[in-house]
């Protein structure tokens, strides 16, 4: 099976950021995955006292994000260097709910050694998540907007 979708739940919810990173995207839309929860526990490479987004298994969880349809199955490899995969993040396929259908999509999971509890995301990083507003429910957007951050 060739996977041609990418599910972004962190800073890549900002479509402009994805374009700047060189991904050839045909379409993007809001989507969600069930059975996961969003955490800010991936240690930032630039600011080791700050966190970036990660998802973890959570039976009752729901993570919203942006589903990108890529021009080809090979496009996702362009994102690996930005996510420091496979060193800091691993990439795997998840089933994503989008427009009343299930879609297989690549997403990234922070590796255990790159995670630490008790960190907050920098405000500048959170702005990228909030740029995904057109693709998120009002409730989820408000939750992100109210999440504590640190200034950098």
Buried (B, 14 or more C-beta within 10 A) or exposed (E): EEBBBBBBBBBBBBBEBBEEEEBEBEEBBBBBBBBBBBBBBBBBEEBEEBBBBBBBEBEEBBBBBBBBBBEEEEBBEBBBEBBBBEEBBBBEEBEBBBEEEEBBBBBBBBBEEBBEEEBBBBBBBBEBBBBBBEBBEEEBBEEBEEBEBBEE
